[in-house]
Amino acid sequence: MGFEEGEILQAISQLKRVKGRFETIISNGGIYFVVDYAHTPDALENVLDSINEIRTKNERLITVMGCG
């Protein structure tokens, strides 16, 4: 479409995340939380796979799921 790579990257960096979709929160104690509205088994699996790709192997992962 005629855009330079730098223009595209700059525009992408300005995007705002959708609330409740892979939303990250860091507590005062340094604990990371990820909130995602994964409402299907496939969506939950994708979220957990994404978390496992970015976390270090010595970090513990605790999963809390809820349903309506």
C-alpha positions as CSV (number, residue, x, y, z in Angstrom):
1,M,0.0,0.0,0.0
2,G,3.0,2.2,-0.3
3,F,3.9,2.6,3.4
4,E,7.4,2.5,4.7
5,E,8.3,-0.2,7.3
6,G,9.1,2.5,9.8
7,E,5.7,4.2,9.4
8,I,3.9,0.9,9.9
9,L,5.9,0.0,13.1
10,Q,5.4,3.5,14.5
11,A,1.6,3.3,13.8
12,I,1.4,-0.2,15.4
13,S,3.3,1.0,18.5
14,Q,0.5,3.6,19.0
15,L,-2.3,1.1,19.1
16,K,-4.2,0.7,22.4
17,R,-4.9,-2.8,23.8
18,V,-8.5,-4.0,24.1
19,K,-9.4,-4.2,27.8
20,G,-9.6,-7.8,28.9
21,R,-7.5,-9.1,26.0
22,F,-4.0,-10.2,27.2
23,E,-4.0,-7.3,29.6
24,T,-0.9,-7.3,31.8
25,I,-0.8,-6.0,35.4
26,I,2.2,-5.8,37.7
27,S,1.6,-5.8,41.5
28,N,3.7,-3.7,43.9
29,G,5.5,-7.0,44.8
30,G,6.5,-7.6,41.2
31,I,4.0,-10.3,40.4
32,Y,2.8,-10.3,36.9
33,F,-0.9,-11.0,36.1
34,V,-2.4,-11.5,32.7
35,V,-6.1,-11.0,32.2
36,D,-7.8,-12.4,29.1
37,Y,-11.4,-13.0,28.2
38,A,-10.7,-16.4,26.7
39,H,-14.1,-17.9,26.5
40,T,-13.4,-21.0,24.4
41,P,-11.1,-23.9,25.0
42,D,-9.0,-22.9,21.9
43,A,-8.8,-19.3,23.1
44,L,-7.6,-20.4,26.6
45,E,-5.0,-22.7,25.1
46,N,-3.7,-19.9,22.9
47,V,-3.4,-17.5,25.8
48,L,-1.5,-20.1,27.9
49,D,0.8,-20.9,24.9
50,S,1.5,-17.2,24.5
51,I,2.3,-16.8,28.2
52,N,4.6,-19.8,28.1
53,E,6.5,-18.3,25.1
54,I,7.3,-15.1,26.9
55,R,8.0,-16.3,30.5
56,T,11.3,-17.6,31.7
57,K,11.4,-21.3,32.7
58,N,12.1,-20.6,36.3
59,E,8.9,-18.5,36.7
60,R,5.9,-20.3,38.2
61,L,2.6,-20.1,36.3
62,I,-0.7,-20.1,38.2
63,T,-3.9,-20.2,36.2
64,V,-7.2,-19.0,37.5
65,M,-10.3,-19.5,35.3
66,G,-13.8,-18.4,35.8
67,C,-17.1,-18.8,34.0
68,G,-20.4,-17.1,33.8
